[in-house]
Amino acid sequence: MDKWLKAGTLKRSASRTEIRTTDLAAMEITVDQQDDKHEVQRPTDWPVQDAVECMFAEDHVQKIKNILLSNSTVSRRIKDMSIDTEAAINERIEKSPLFSIQVDESTDVSDLLILLVIARYLNVNELEENLLLCYPLTKRCAGEDIFNAIQGCFCENEIDWTKCCGVSTDGGKSMSGCYKGLRGRIKIVAPHVTWSHCCIHRQS
């Protein structure tokens, strides 16, 4: 919170309680309430205001109205939280002695192919799993394209292939191919990595 105050992304006149409430409001915004720019109208009859006025008094409603819910503020807070979460995951992977990744592709409602990479790493003394990459494959879905997307993510976040101990994918040629598939291309840069066929895909 302090770094956002220092960076000037939030006005200094806002109290910490108001800032915290703004964060909560940003997390509560759903797709039904926003467009692609996270723009949301600030309704005058916000249900919380009615509840506060009913249970407390009119002067408390003004405190609710002071919560920062402008279009730009909510959009900026969502972006800040996203960047902070991504940085935290990358830092944990960097500190972990080893990590592994699970790779799969999925088609969304608009028939756009999305590449998903989940990382499993050691955080202190516990294993954690988190989404590392969500990348749209707009042109092709060959092994080269999948590898380039993952390699780009690793280079951008300074993730070392030497610490990757395993890769799990489905049995498709673009994933499991020993030469042109993702499996084969990873072997070129990290020969020590062990590949495994996802048990869920095997059962299906």
Contacts in CASP RR format, 6 or more apart in sequence:
PFRMAT RR
TARGET T0000
AUTHOR 0000-0000-0000
METHOD contacts of the structure
MODEL  1
MDKWLKAGTLKRSASRTEIRTTDLAAMEITVDQQDDKHEVQRPTDWPVQD
AVECMFAEDHVQKIKNILLSNSTVSRRIKDMSIDTEAAINERIEKSPLFS
IQVDESTDVSDLLILLVIARYLNVNELEENLLLCYPLTKRCAGEDIFNAI
QGCFCENEIDWTKCCGVSTDGGKSMSGCYKGLRGRIKIVAPHVTWSHCCI
HRQS
1 16 0 8 1.000
1 19 0 8 1.000
1 20 0 8 1.000
4 10 0 8 1.000
4 19 0 8 1.000
4 80 0 8 1.000
5 12 0 8 1.000
9 76 0 8 1.000
9 80 0 8 1.000
10 19 0 8 1.000
10 22 0 8 1.000
10 68 0 8 1.000
10 73 0 8 1.000
11 68 0 8 1.000
14 22 0 8 1.000
14 66 0 8 1.000
14 68 0 8 1.000
18 66 0 8 1.000
18 67 0 8 1.000
18 68 0 8 1.000
19 68 0 8 1.000
21 67 0 8 1.000
22 67 0 8 1.000
22 68 0 8 1.000
22 69 0 8 1.000
22 73 0 8 1.000
22 74 0 8 1.000
22 77 0 8 1.000
23 77 0 8 1.000
23 81 0 8 1.000
25 67 0 8 1.000
25 69 0 8 1.000
25 74 0 8 1.000
26 74 0 8 1.000
26 77 0 8 1.000
26 78 0 8 1.000
26 81 0 8 1.000
27 81 0 8 1.000
29 38 0 8 1.000
29 40 0 8 1.000
29 74 0 8 1.000
29 78 0 8 1.000
33 40 0 8 1.000
34 40 0 8 1.000
37 71 0 8 1.000
37 75 0 8 1.000
38 71 0 8 1.000
38 74 0 8 1.000
38 75 0 8 1.000
38 78 0 8 1.000
39 71 0 8 1.000
39 75 0 8 1.000
40 69 0 8 1.000
40 71 0 8 1.000
40 74 0 8 1.000
42 69 0 8 1.000
42 70 0 8 1.000
46 64 0 8 1.000
48 64 0 8 1.000
49 61 0 8 1.000
49 64 0 8 1.000
49 65 0 8 1.000
52 60 0 8 1.000
52 61 0 8 1.000
52 63 0 8 1.000
52 64 0 8 1.000
53 60 0 8 1.000
53 61 0 8 1.000
89 119 0 8 1.000
89 130 0 8 1.000
89 132 0 8 1.000
90 157 0 8 1.000
90 158 0 8 1.000
90 159 0 8 1.000
92 121 0 8 1.000
92 123 0 8 1.000
92 128 0 8 1.000
92 130 0 8 1.000
93 99 0 8 1.000
93 119 0 8 1.000
93 121 0 8 1.000
93 132 0 8 1.000
93 157 0 8 1.000
93 159 0 8 1.000
94 158 0 8 1.000
94 159 0 8 1.000
95 123 0 8 1.000
96 121 0 8 1.000
96 122 0 8 1.000
96 123 0 8 1.000
96 163 0 8 1.000
97 122 0 8 1.000
97 163 0 8 1.000
98 121 0 8 1.000
98 122 0 8 1.000
98 163 0 8 1.000
98 164 0 8 1.000
98 165 0 8 1.000
99 119 0 8 1.000
99 120 0 8 1.000
99 121 0 8 1.000
99 122 0 8 1.000
99 163 0 8 1.000
99 164 0 8 1.000
99 165 0 8 1.000
100 119 0 8 1.000
100 120 0 8 1.000
100 121 0 8 1.000
100 164 0 8 1.000
100 165 0 8 1.000
100 166 0 8 1.000
100 167 0 8 1.000
100 168 0 8 1.000
101 117 0 8 1.000
101 118 0 8 1.000
101 119 0 8 1.000
101 120 0 8 1.000
101 132 0 8 1.000
101 150 0 8 1.000
101 164 0 8 1.000
101 166 0 8 1.000
101 167 0 8 1.000
101 168 0 8 1.000
102 117 0 8 1.000
102 118 0 8 1.000
102 120 0 8 1.000
102 167 0 8 1.000
102 168 0 8 1.000
102 169 0 8 1.000
102 198 0 8 1.000
103 115 0 8 1.000
103 116 0 8 1.000
103 117 0 8 1.000
103 146 0 8 1.000
103 150 0 8 1.000
103 167 0 8 1.000
103 168 0 8 1.000
103 169 0 8 1.000
103 175 0 8 1.000
103 182 0 8 1.000
104 115 0 8 1.000
104 116 0 8 1.000
104 169 0 8 1.000
104 170 0 8 1.000
104 198 0 8 1.000
105 113 0 8 1.000
105 114 0 8 1.000
105 115 0 8 1.000
105 116 0 8 1.000
105 137 0 8 1.000
105 141 0 8 1.000
105 146 0 8 1.000
106 113 0 8 1.000
106 114 0 8 1.000
106 116 0 8 1.000
107 113 0 8 1.000
107 114 0 8 1.000
108 114 0 8 1.000
112 136 0 8 1.000
112 138 0 8 1.000
113 136 0 8 1.000
113 137 0 8 1.000
113 138 0 8 1.000
113 141 0 8 1.000
114 134 0 8 1.000
114 135 0 8 1.000
114 136 0 8 1.000
114 137 0 8 1.000
115 133 0 8 1.000
115 134 0 8 1.000
115 135 0 8 1.000
115 136 0 8 1.000
115 137 0 8 1.000
115 146 0 8 1.000
115 149 0 8 1.000
115 150 0 8 1.000
116 131 0 8 1.000
116 133 0 8 1.000
116 134 0 8 1.000
117 131 0 8 1.000
117 132 0 8 1.000
117 133 0 8 1.000
117 134 0 8 1.000
117 135 0 8 1.000
117 150 0 8 1.000
117 153 0 8 1.000
118 129 0 8 1.000
118 130 0 8 1.000
118 131 0 8 1.000
118 132 0 8 1.000
119 129 0 8 1.000
119 130 0 8 1.000
119 131 0 8 1.000
119 132 0 8 1.000
120 127 0 8 1.000
120 128 0 8 1.000
120 129 0 8 1.000
121 127 0 8 1.000
121 128 0 8 1.000
122 128 0 8 1.000
132 153 0 8 1.000
133 149 0 8 1.000
133 150 0 8 1.000
133 153 0 8 1.000
135 149 0 8 1.000
135 153 0 8 1.000
137 145 0 8 1.000
137 146 0 8 1.000
137 149 0 8 1.000
139 145 0 8 1.000
141 174 0 8 1.000
142 174 0 8 1.000
142 180 0 8 1.000
142 181 0 8 1.000
143 174 0 8 1.000
143 175 0 8 1.000
143 177 0 8 1.000
143 180 0 8 1.000
143 181 0 8 1.000
143 182 0 8 1.000
143 185 0 8 1.000
144 180 0 8 1.000
144 181 0 8 1.000
144 185 0 8 1.000
146 174 0 8 1.000
146 175 0 8 1.000
146 181 0 8 1.000
146 182 0 8 1.000
147 181 0 8 1.000
147 182 0 8 1.000
147 185 0 8 1.000
147 186 0 8 1.000
150 182 0 8 1.000
151 189 0 8 1.000
153 159 0 8 1.000
154 160 0 8 1.000
154 161 0 8 1.000
161 186 0 8 1.000
161 189 0 8 1.000
161 190 0 8 1.000
161 193 0 8 1.000
162 190 0 8 1.000
162 192 0 8 1.000
164 190 0 8 1.000
164 193 0 8 1.000
165 192 0 8 1.000
165 193 0 8 1.000
165 194 0 8 1.000
166 193 0 8 1.000
166 194 0 8 1.000
166 195 0 8 1.000
166 196 0 8 1.000
167 182 0 8 1.000
167 183 0 8 1.000
167 186 0 8 1.000
167 193 0 8 1.000
167 194 0 8 1.000
167 195 0 8 1.000
167 196 0 8 1.000
168 195 0 8 1.000
168 196 0 8 1.000
168 197 0 8 1.000
168 198 0 8 1.000
169 175 0 8 1.000
169 176 0 8 1.000
169 182 0 8 1.000
169 183 0 8 1.000
169 195 0 8 1.000
169 197 0 8 1.000
169 198 0 8 1.000
170 176 0 8 1.000
170 197 0 8 1.000
170 198 0 8 1.000
170 201 0 8 1.000
171 197 0 8 1.000
171 198 0 8 1.000
171 201 0 8 1.000
173 180 0 8 1.000
173 181 0 8 1.000
174 181 0 8 1.000
174 182 0 8 1.000
175 181 0 8 1.000
175 182 0 8 1.000
175 183 0 8 1.000
176 182 0 8 1.000
176 183 0 8 1.000
176 195 0 8 1.000
176 197 0 8 1.000
177 183 0 8 1.000
177 184 0 8 1.000
178 184 0 8 1.000
178 187 0 8 1.000
183 195 0 8 1.000
186 193 0 8 1.000
186 195 0 8 1.000
187 193 0 8 1.000
END
